[in-house]
Amino acid sequence: MVCSAVVTVYSGTNPGYFTEALESVLGQTQKSDDIIIIADGAIDNNLDKLINEYTNRYKHITFEKLPKNAGAAAARNHGASLAKNELIAIIDDDDISLPERFSKQIAEFNRDESLTGVGGQLAEFENNDPKKLTSIRKVPTEHSEIYQFSKRRSPINDPTMMWQKTVFIKHGGYPEGWRRGMDYALVMSLLVQGHKIANLEDIVLHYRIDSDNLKRRGAKLGQKIALQKYFLQNGYISTKDFTATSAGLVAMKIVPPAVKKMLYKRFLRGVTK
């Protein structure tokens, strides 16, 4: 069994980071024979030229552009619709997939054919140095734990996900109404409908963060609370879950950046040694 890989880029994509991300896909021990790059609207000329160089060099890489910026969800969904294989790996434009990521995820699908999605753990790095890992975002591995965890936080690391195409497409893919939290909205809906999801215990991806990362997280507060309200209204979570999660989000918004960074690493991440 092989997988397709969907990579999305946009006007803000860094060509150097994109090269690292794509090379990590090309360097997988279990190769993908179908790499789909989707540009979410207009992109930089240098990036456009770089992508075309890759498509000329590798016949299994295809490149399409959306006529205008429609958001990451729409771009990923379009890429998924073009996939030739039943398994689809999600690839962010600046993260680095570890060499055995695909082989480990495909093996998990082979082990349990009832799975809709398989993710994994990720390690974060700062200052553009993938060798200097600063923290690990750990998510639960077993389906029952994932379901309970989802009531307070997203139980997946979205950039690590591999989805079963048939279910993904039938379900509508990533909800395009949620530019922030599209992954959380998707996985919550799947879990409530009885679909099975697993996360590997292994770190499968190195996730790039920068000095503005925590500021961007804080900027999402309104949409994060709106998403929790959506979950509450649709019966996904209880009033207790909504209150606890919303209070935590507000608290993280108002604390100073240095304190926020410490809290993320101490309570929401595992700090590397």
C-alpha positions as CSV (number, residue, x, y, z in Angstrom):
1,M,0.0,0.0,0.0
2,V,1.3,3.5,-0.9
3,C,0.0,7.0,-0.1
4,S,-0.6,10.2,-1.8
5,A,0.8,13.4,-0.3
6,V,-1.0,16.8,-0.4
7,V,1.2,19.8,0.1
8,T,-0.4,23.3,0.2
9,V,1.4,26.6,-0.3
10,Y,0.2,30.2,-0.3
11,S,1.5,33.7,-0.7
12,G,3.4,33.6,2.6
13,T,5.2,30.3,1.9
14,N,9.0,30.5,2.4
15,P,10.7,28.8,-0.6
16,G,13.5,27.6,1.6
17,Y,11.2,26.1,4.2
18,F,9.1,24.6,1.4
19,T,12.1,22.9,-0.1
20,E,13.0,21.3,3.3
21,A,9.4,20.1,3.6
22,L,9.1,18.6,0.1
23,E,12.6,17.0,0.3
24,S,11.5,15.3,3.5
25,V,8.6,13.8,1.6
26,L,10.8,12.7,-1.3
27,G,13.2,11.2,1.2
28,Q,10.7,8.8,2.8
29,T,11.7,5.2,3.2
30,Q,8.3,4.2,1.8
31,K,7.9,6.4,-1.2
32,S,4.8,8.2,-2.3
33,D,4.0,7.8,-6.0
34,D,1.6,10.7,-6.0
35,I,2.6,14.2,-4.6
36,I,0.1,16.9,-5.1
37,I,1.0,20.6,-4.6
38,I,-1.9,23.0,-4.3
39,A,-1.3,26.8,-4.4
40,D,-4.0,28.6,-2.4
41,G,-4.2,31.6,-4.7
42,A,-1.4,33.7,-6.1
43,I,2.1,32.8,-4.9
44,D,5.6,34.4,-5.1
45,N,7.3,34.0,-8.5
46,N,10.3,32.4,-7.0
47,L,8.2,29.8,-5.3
48,D,6.2,29.2,-8.5
49,K,9.5,28.7,-10.4
50,L,10.8,26.3,-7.7
51,I,7.7,24.2,-7.8
52,N,7.8,23.9,-11.6
53,E,11.4,22.8,-11.4
54,Y,10.3,20.0,-9.1
55,T,7.4,19.0,-11.4
56,N,9.8,18.9,-14.3
57,R,12.2,16.7,-12.4
58,Y,9.7,14.3,-10.8
59,K,6.8,13.0,-12.9
60,H,4.8,11.9,-9.9
61,I,4.5,15.5,-8.6
62,T,1.6,17.5,-9.9
63,F,0.9,21.2,-9.3
64,E,-2.4,23.1,-9.4
65,K,-3.4,26.6,-8.4
66,L,-6.7,27.8,-7.0
67,P,-7.9,30.9,-8.7
68,K,-8.0,32.9,-5.5
69,N,-7.1,32.4,-1.8
70,A,-9.7,30.1,-0.3
71,G,-8.0,29.0,2.9
72,A,-6.0,25.9,3.8
73,A,-9.1,23.7,4.2
74,A,-10.3,24.4,0.7
75,A,-6.7,23.9,-0.7
76,R,-6.3,20.6,1.2
77,N,-9.7,19.3,0.2
78,H,-9.0,20.1,-3.5
79,G,-5.7,18.3,-3.3
80,A,-7.3,15.3,-1.6
81,S,-9.9,15.1,-4.4
82,L,-7.1,14.6,-6.9
83,A,-5.3,11.9,-4.9
84,K,-4.8,8.6,-6.7
85,N,-4.3,6.5,-3.6
86,E,-6.7,5.6,-0.8
87,L,-4.3,7.0,1.9
88,I,-3.6,10.7,1.9
89,A,-0.7,12.3,3.9
90,I,-1.1,15.9,5.0
91,I,2.0,18.0,4.5
92,D,2.5,21.5,5.7
93,D,4.7,23.8,3.7
94,D,7.4,24.3,6.3
95,D,7.6,21.2,8.5
96,I,9.9,18.2,8.2
97,S,8.5,14.7,8.0
98,L,10.9,12.1,9.5
99,P,12.0,9.4,7.0
100,E,9.9,6.6,8.4
101,R,6.7,8.6,8.8
102,F,4.8,7.2,5.9
103,S,6.0,3.6,6.5
104,K,4.9,3.7,10.1
105,Q,1.5,5.2,9.4
106,I,0.8,2.8,6.5
107,A,1.7,-0.1,8.7
108,E,-0.8,1.1,11.3
109,F,-3.5,1.2,8.6
110,N,-2.6,-2.3,7.5
111,R,-2.7,-3.5,11.1
112,D,-6.2,-2.0,11.7
113,E,-8.3,-1.6,8.6
114,S,-11.1,0.1,10.6
115,L,-9.0,3.3,11.0
116,T,-10.1,6.5,9.3
117,G,-7.0,8.5,10.3
118,V,-3.5,8.0,11.8
119,G,-1.3,10.7,13.2
120,G,1.7,10.8,15.5
121,Q,3.7,12.8,17.9
122,L,5.6,15.9,16.8
123,A,8.7,17.7,18.1
124,E,9.0,21.5,17.8
125,F,12.1,23.4,16.8
126,E,13.0,27.1,16.9
127,N,15.4,29.4,15.1
128,N,15.2,27.3,12.0
129,D,17.4,24.6,13.4
130,P,15.6,21.2,13.2
131,K,18.5,19.6,15.2
132,K,17.7,21.8,18.2
133,L,14.3,20.5,19.4
134,T,12.7,22.5,22.1
135,S,9.5,20.6,23.0
136,I,7.2,17.7,22.1
137,R,3.5,17.9,21.6
138,K,2.2,14.7,22.9
139,V,-1.3,13.4,22.0
140,P,-3.0,10.2,23.1
141,T,-2.5,7.1,21.0
142,E,-5.6,4.9,21.7
143,H,-9.0,5.7,20.2
144,S,-10.8,5.8,23.6
145,E,-8.2,8.2,25.0
146,I,-8.4,10.3,21.9
147,Y,-12.2,10.6,22.2
148,Q,-12.0,11.8,25.8
149,F,-9.0,14.1,25.2
150,S,-11.0,15.7,22.3
151,K,-13.5,17.2,24.7
152,R,-10.9,19.7,26.0
153,R,-8.2,20.0,23.3
154,S,-7.6,18.8,19.8
155,P,-6.4,15.1,20.1
156,I,-4.3,15.1,16.9
157,N,-1.2,16.9,15.6
158,D,-2.8,17.9,12.3
159,P,0.5,18.2,10.2
160,T,1.2,14.5,11.0
161,M,-2.1,13.2,9.8
162,M,-2.8,10.5,7.2
163,W,-6.4,10.0,6.2
164,Q,-8.4,7.3,4.4
165,K,-9.6,9.1,1.3
166,T,-13.0,7.4,0.9
167,V,-14.2,8.5,4.4
168,F,-12.4,11.9,4.2
169,I,-14.1,12.8,0.9
170,K,-17.5,11.4,1.9
171,H,-17.3,13.4,5.2
172,G,-16.6,16.6,3.3
173,G,-13.0,17.0,4.3
174,Y,-11.8,19.8,6.4
175,P,-14.7,22.2,7.2
176,E,-14.0,25.3,5.1
177,G,-16.0,27.5,7.4
178,W,-13.3,27.2,10.1
179,R,-10.0,28.7,8.9
180,R,-8.7,28.3,12.5
181,G,-9.4,25.0,14.0
182,M,-10.4,23.2,10.8
183,D,-8.5,20.1,12.0
184,Y,-10.2,20.1,15.4
185,A,-13.6,20.5,13.8
186,L,-13.0,17.6,11.4
187,V,-11.7,15.2,14.0
188,M,-14.4,16.0,16.5
189,S,-17.1,15.4,13.9
190,L,-15.5,12.1,12.9
191,L,-15.2,10.9,16.4
192,V,-18.8,11.7,17.3
193,Q,-20.0,9.8,14.2
194,G,-18.1,6.7,15.3
195,H,-15.0,6.9,13.1
196,K,-11.8,5.5,14.6
197,I,-8.6,7.5,14.8
198,A,-5.2,6.5,16.2
199,N,-1.9,8.3,16.9
200,L,1.5,6.6,16.8
201,E,3.7,6.8,19.9
202,D,6.6,7.8,17.7
203,I,7.6,11.3,16.7
204,V,7.0,11.5,13.0
205,L,7.5,15.2,12.3
206,H,9.6,18.2,13.2
207,Y,7.4,21.2,13.5
208,R,8.8,24.7,12.8
209,I,7.9,27.6,15.2
210,D,9.2,31.1,15.3
211,S,9.2,34.1,17.7
212,D,5.7,35.1,16.6
213,N,4.1,31.7,17.1
214,L,2.7,32.3,20.6
215,K,1.3,35.7,19.4
216,R,-0.5,33.9,16.6
217,R,-1.9,31.4,19.0
218,G,-3.3,34.2,21.1
219,A,-4.8,35.9,18.1
220,K,-7.0,32.9,17.5
221,L,-8.8,33.3,20.8
222,G,-12.2,34.5,19.3
223,Q,-12.3,31.7,16.8
224,K,-11.2,29.1,19.3
225,I,-14.1,30.0,21.7
226,A,-16.5,30.1,18.7
227,L,-15.4,26.6,17.8
228,Q,-16.0,25.4,21.4
229,K,-19.5,27.0,21.2
230,Y,-20.1,25.2,18.0
231,F,-19.1,21.9,19.7
232,L,-21.5,22.7,22.6
233,Q,-24.4,23.5,20.3
234,N,-24.0,20.3,18.4
235,G,-23.8,18.2,21.5
236,Y,-20.1,17.3,21.0
237,I,-19.1,18.6,24.5
238,S,-20.9,19.4,27.8
239,T,-21.4,22.8,29.3
240,K,-18.7,21.9,31.9
241,D,-16.2,21.1,29.1
242,F,-17.1,24.4,27.3
243,T,-16.7,26.5,30.5
244,A,-13.4,24.9,31.4
245,T,-11.9,25.1,28.0
246,S,-13.0,28.7,27.4
247,A,-11.6,29.8,30.7
248,G,-8.3,28.2,29.9
249,L,-8.2,30.0,26.5
250,V,-8.9,33.4,28.0
251,A,-6.2,32.8,30.7
252,M,-3.6,32.0,28.0
253,K,-4.6,35.2,26.1
254,I,-4.1,37.6,29.0
255,V,-0.8,36.3,30.5
256,P,2.5,37.9,29.4
257,P,4.3,36.2,26.4
258,A,7.1,34.8,28.6
259,V,4.6,33.2,31.0
260,K,2.6,31.9,28.1
261,K,5.7,30.3,26.6
262,M,6.5,28.6,29.9
263,L,3.0,27.3,30.3
264,Y,2.9,25.9,26.8
265,K,6.1,24.0,27.4
266,R,5.3,22.9,30.9
267,F,1.7,21.9,30.6
268,L,0.8,21.6,26.9
269,R,4.1,20.3,25.6
270,G,6.8,18.0,26.8
271,V,10.2,19.8,27.0
272,T,13.0,18.0,25.4
273,K,16.2,17.3,27.3
